[in-house]
Amino acid sequence: MYTYKFKESNDPQASVVETAEFTSRQRREVSHGPGEWSPVRLAVFRALFVFFSIQIVPWHFDFYRQVFSINWLNPHFKELLDLAIFLPELVDAPVWGGWSFLNWFIYGATSVIVAIVWGAVDKTSTNYNFLEYLLRAAVRYKVGLGLAACGFYLLFQQQMPYPSLSNLHTNYGDLFAWKLYFQTTAINPAYQSFLGFVELLAAAMILFPRFVTLGTGLVLGFLGNVAMVNLFYDVGHHIYVNFLLFASAYLFSQDVPKLWALLAKGTRAVGEKYYPAWKDLRLNTVRQSLRVGTLLFILLIGIKGFLLIGKPFKVPQQAGIPGAYGYYIPTKFVLDGKEIPYSDTDPDRWQDVIFETWSTVSFRINRPIIADISDGDGISTNDLERNYEVAGSNGRHYFHYDIDQAGNQIHLRNKNINHRQEKWDLSYSFPTDSTMVLKGVNEKQQSVYAELLRINKKYFMYEGRRNRIKL
């Protein structure tokens, strides 16, 4: 058992007197003076306590639905990520605009009302040091867990897969803002991994109390830019990013007066904080269990992400036709027995064809497309449903195909959920190394015949910029 006595003194250096022998561990765990809070600080804390508790404490049904829907013997990386960044929603808010923060408006109003009632009932407390310690710990672990999960998402290049050949041949104006940002960031995988490393570094510092100030400072600088990207490029994760920013600002705020005194005024700043003495062994066991559980969960996310290196889960996994990868120009196109010359305006004539290394083929046709407005971020074991390559873009028609090796047949189905009724059955052959012939029927049972010439096109992003490029 150990205690601290506090004495009044004119010497600012003499704040406490020890009455027992302490180890360094014990000294760090003892409260360094409860102090008396101002009425404003008490009121603000009550509101913040309720606001953060609503979003951290797992009370929402959707949280448990996610937990029990996961196969914990073989969880998917994205399932663990979604669980780590979960925020409860009382109402379905719009994706964009001011009303996308509708749940925050509700939580904020609830927090103010509860804080007023709390203040009216509790008129004797002069501080909430212990509650503040618990809140800061909960916020630290919520922020640290989320940053670690998102850091692995970027580090292992899962959030923004490398642009497909079809994406490279999509007109700039046919890409949604978020898809444009993802494509331009993904062309430099090392940079994407570096962004993930920064988030992991910030998470590691926030999870350890001694480095919270450095970690939250890094988050405020780094995520400020991310918040602007989410806002102006319509990425769709601005609520969660702003939660991380607000939570980090709360953690950082405790050290602002000390940093101001040290850096601006040049006066002495003591970095003392409240640490409760955990006398109840059961509470201490719960505390240690939560700490270990969080770290093990982060380790599991990292392992599952590591196993996906080189295999982005947003991209189809089934291999395409061997040797078919490339960009083709149809030199001859016959529809229902009628040859159609090259045309930029004909609604049936293929303008170009691209075969990916995986089981996707895309066509550029002058035919209206109802765009897939999803973010392509879902999980599916079915390549037809892996829609990242088609989501957020227009101008090209994407088809998934299954291969019948015996008869050199491919069965195509439109990947766009708004055009899923389009199904083609085609046979393929390679008369020469640079030509391919497709023939069969489309969804209207019209006969299709096309001779394709592969264009050996070079791309700056593949050729690099260190050596001379000959195009």
N, C-alpha and C positions, 0 to 999 in steps of 0.2 A: 504494500500500500504506500502511496506517495501523494503529497499535496504540495501546492505552492501557497505561500502567504504573500499578500500584496501590502505594501506599505506606502504611506505618503512620503514624498521626498521632493525637495527642490532640485535635486540633481536628476536631470533627464536620463542619465546613464543608469541610475539605480531604479529599476522598475519592479524587480522581484527579489525575494530572498528565499533561498532554498532551505528547507527544513529537514531534508533527508539526502542520502546518497542516491544519485541517479546514474543510470547508464545513459549513453548518448541516445539510444532508442527511446528510453523513457522520457528524457527531456523533450524530444520532438513530439511525443504524444500528449504532453500536458498542455492544457490551455494557457496561453500567455495573456491572461487578463481578459475577463469577459467584457468589461467596459459597459458604457451606457449609450445606446443608439439614440439618434435624434428622431422625433416623431415622423419626419419625412422618410428617413431610412426604414423605419418600421413599416410604414404604409407601403412603400415601394416593394419591400421584400415580400410582404404578404401577397401582393398581386403577382410578383414574379414566381413565387413558390407555387401558386395555383396554376399559373400559365404553363410553366414547364412540367409540372406534375401531370397535367392533363395529357401532354404529348409524350411523356416518358413512361409513366406507369402503364403496363399492358392491360388495359381494361376493355379494349374494343374487341368485338366478336371477330372481326376480320383478321386480327393478329393470330388468334388461336386457330382460325380456319387455315391460315397459311402454315402454322406450325404443324398441324395434323395432316396437311396435304402433302408434306414432304416425306419422301422415302429416306429415313435417316440412315438406312444401311448403305444407300448410294445417292446422297443428295446432289442435285445439280447446282453448279456455281451460282446461277442466276437466282435460284430459289433462296439460297443463303443470303445473297446480296439484297434481295427484296425484303427479307426478314430483318436484316441489319439496318436498313434505312426506313423501316416502317414508321409512318406517322398516321395517327387515327383521323378519320374524317366523319363528322356527324352528318354532313349533307354532301350531296354531289355538286361540287362547285364547277363553274366553267373552267376550261383548260387555260384560257388566256384572259387578259384584262384585269381590271381592279377587283372584279368579283371572284377571281380565282383565289383570292385570299379570304373568301367568305368564312371558312372555318376558323381562321385566325381572328376575324372580327367577333365571332361567337365566343371563342376562347378568351379573347381580351375582355369582352363585356362580362363574361362569367367571372373572370379573375378579379375585376374591379368590384363587382357586387359582393363576392365572397370576402374580399379584403376589407370592405367596409363593415360587413357583419362581424368578421373576425376581430377587427379593431374595437368594435362596440362591446363585444363579449370579453375580450382579453385586454383589460386596462392596467394590468399589474406588471406584465413583462416589460423589461427594459432593454432586452436584446433577444435575438434568436440565433445565438452562436451555433448551437448544436444543429438546429434545423438548417441553418445556412451551410454548415459542413456537409450534411446529408445531401442537400440540393446540389451543391457544387460537385460532390462526388458522382451523383446521378447524371448530371449534365456532362461531366468529363467523360464518363464511360459511354454515354449515348453519342457524343460527338466523336470520341476516339474510335468507337466501333464503326460508325458510319464512314469516317474518313478512311479507316483501314480497308473496309470493303470496297469503297469507290477507288481507293488507291490500287488495289489488286486488279480491279476492273480495267484501269488504264495501263498499269504496269505490264499486264499480260496481253494487251492490245485486243481486248474483247469488246469494248464499248464502240470503237470506231474501226471496223475491219478495213483492210487495205482496199482501195477502190477496185471494183471489177472492171473488166474491159468494156462491158456495156455502159457502166457509169461514166467511163472516160469518153464515150461516144454519145453522151447525152448533152444536148445544148445547155449552155450555162443558164439560160432563162427558164429551162424546163425543170430546174432543181428547186425544191423548197429551200428556204433559208437555212433550216437546221441541217438538211442533207448537204448543202453546199459547204457549211462549216465542217461537218464531219469528214467530207471528202478531202478538203484542203488540209485538214489536220492529219488525217490518216496516211497521207502520202509520205509522211516522215514518221515511221514507226518509233524511232529512237526518241523523238520529241514527245510522243504520246506516253512512252514508258517513263520518261523523265517527269512528266506531270504526275504520273502515278507515284513515283518515288517521293516527290515533294509531299503529296498527301499522306503517304505512309510515314514519312519523317515527322510531320505535324501530329499524326495520330499517336506515334510512339511517345512524343514529348508530352502530349496532353494526358496520356494515361499514367504518367508519373508525376506526382504533385510538384516536385522540385523544378520541373521544366514547363509547367503550365503556361507561364508568362511568355516564354519563347515560342511555345507551340501555338498558342492562340494568336500571338503577334504574326506568326507566319501564316496562319489561316486567314486572318483579316486582310493581309496583303494579297494572298494568292486567290482566295475565294471571291474577293471583290471583283476580280476580272472574270471569274467563272460566272458570277451572278449576272454581270452585264451580258455575257455571251448567251446565257439562258434567256435573258429578257429580250435581247434584240435579235437573236437568231431563232427564237421560238423553239428552243430545244425541248422545253416541257418539264424541266425539273427545278424550276425557279422557287417553288415553295420549299422544297427540301434544302436547297442551297441557302436560301435566306434564313431558314431555321438554324443551319450550321453557323451562319454569320452572326445571327442574333445571340445564339448560345455562346459562341466564342467571345463576343463582345461582353457578355455578362461575366464570363470567367476572367477576362482581361481587366475588367473595370476595377476589381479589388486592388490591383497593383498600380493603377493610374496615379493616385496621389503620391505614392512612393517614387514612381518613375519621374513624376514632375519635380518632386523635391530633389531627386538626385541629378537629373539631367538638365533641368531648367534653372533651378535655384542654386544647385551646387551644395546643398545641405545634406546632413546625415539622414539616411533612409534605412529603416530597419524592416527587414522582410519577414517579420514574425506573423504567424497565422495561427488560427485556432485548431488544435488537434485534440479530440476527446480521448480521455483515458478509458480504454475498453475494459472495464472491470467485469462485465458479464461475459463469461466464456462462451455462452451460446450465441450472443450477438456477434462476438468476435469470429466465431466459427462461420456464421452466416456471411459475414463480411468477407472473410477469406475465400469462402466457397464461390461467392459471386465474382470475386476478382479472378480466381482460377478459371471459372466457367467462361468468363468473357475472353480471356486470353486463349483458351482452347478453341472457342468458337472462331476467333480471328485466325488461328492457325489452320482450322479446317477450311475456312474460306480461301486462305492462301494456297493450300494444297490442291483444292479443287480447281482453282484458277491456274495453277502451274501445270496441271495435267491437260489444260486446254491450249497450251502454247502451240502455235502453228495450226490450230483447228478452231477458228472463231465459231462460236455456236450460232451466230446469226447467219452464217453462210452455209449453203447446202453441203452435205457431206458425201453424197453419192457421186462417184466418179462419172464424168461425161464420156462421150464417144472417144475412144483412143485416137489421138492424132488429129482431132477435129478442132482443137482450140485455135481461135483466130478471128480475124475480121474479113468478111467476104462481101463482094459486090455481085449481085445477080446479073449475069450477062444475058441470060434468057429466062423469061418467066411466062408460063402458059397457065391460064386459069380456065377451066371448063372447055378446053380445046382451042381457046383463043389466046394467041400470043399478045402480050401487052408490052410495048416498048418502055424503056426507062422513063419514069415520070415522077416529079416531086408532088404532083397534085392528085394522082389516081389513088382512090381509097383502098384498092386491093393490091397494087403493085408493091412488092418489097423494094425498098431503097438500099438497104444493106442488111446483113445478117451477121450475128456474132455468136459463136459457140464458146462458152466458158470451159474451164478445166473441170468444173463440176457439171451436174446434169441440168443446166439452164441454157436455153437459146433465146436470143432476143432479136426482134425485127423492128426496123424503123419503117412505119407505114403512115401515110397521111389519113389516119382514121382517128376520130375523137376518142379520148381516154378519160374515164372517170377515175381520177387519181386516188390512190390508196393513201389516206391521210394519217395512217397510224405511224408510230415511230419505229416499227420493225424490231422491237426490243423483246418480243415474246419468246417463250421456250417451246420448241416442238421437236419431236423426233421424226416428223414427216417433212421432207424437203419441200414439198409443195407449200407448206405453211410457213416456212422460213422466208419471210417477205422483206427482209431488210433491203435487198438489192432493188426491189420495186417500190418500196415505201418512200414517200417524199420526193418522187420524181415523176416526170411526164415525158411524153415524146417517144417512148419505146414500149413495145409489147413484149412482156417476159413470159416464157413458157417453161414449165418443168417437164422433163420427159423421162420415161422409163424405157430401157433398152431391151429389145428382144434380140439377143445375139445370134440366135439360130437363123433368123431371116433378115438380119440387118434392118430391123424395124424399130422405130421409135414412136411412142405414144405420148403426144403433147397435151398439156392442159395449161390454160392461162393462169399465171400465179396471182394476178390481180384479183382480189376477192370480188370486185365489181364486174369482172368479166370472166368468171370461173366457168361459164357455160361454153367457152370456146375450147374445143377439143379437136386435135388433128391426129391423123395416123399417116405416117410417112415412112418410106424406105430410104436408105442412104447408101451411097457408093462413092468411091474415090477413083475416078478414071485416071487421074495423075496426082502427083504430090501436091499440086497447087489448085486442084479443082475438086468440087464436090457436087453431087447430083442428089436432089431431094424430089421425091414424087409420092403422091398419095391423095388423100381427100381431106377437106377441112370440115368444120362443124356443120356446114350446109350441104355436105356430101358433094361438093364441087371438086372436080379433079384438079390437082396442083402438080406442076412440073417446074423445077427451077434448076438452072445450072449456075453454080457459084464459083467465083474466082477469088482465091485467097490473096489478100493484099499484104505484102510484107512491110507493114508500116512500123516506123520506129517512133518511140516516145521519149521525150526529154527526161521524164521521171525514171525511166528504165535505163537510159543510156548514162545518166549521171552528168555532172558538170565539171569534173576534175580533168577530163581529157577532151580533146577536140572531137566534135560530133559531126559525122557526115551523114546527112539525111538524103 
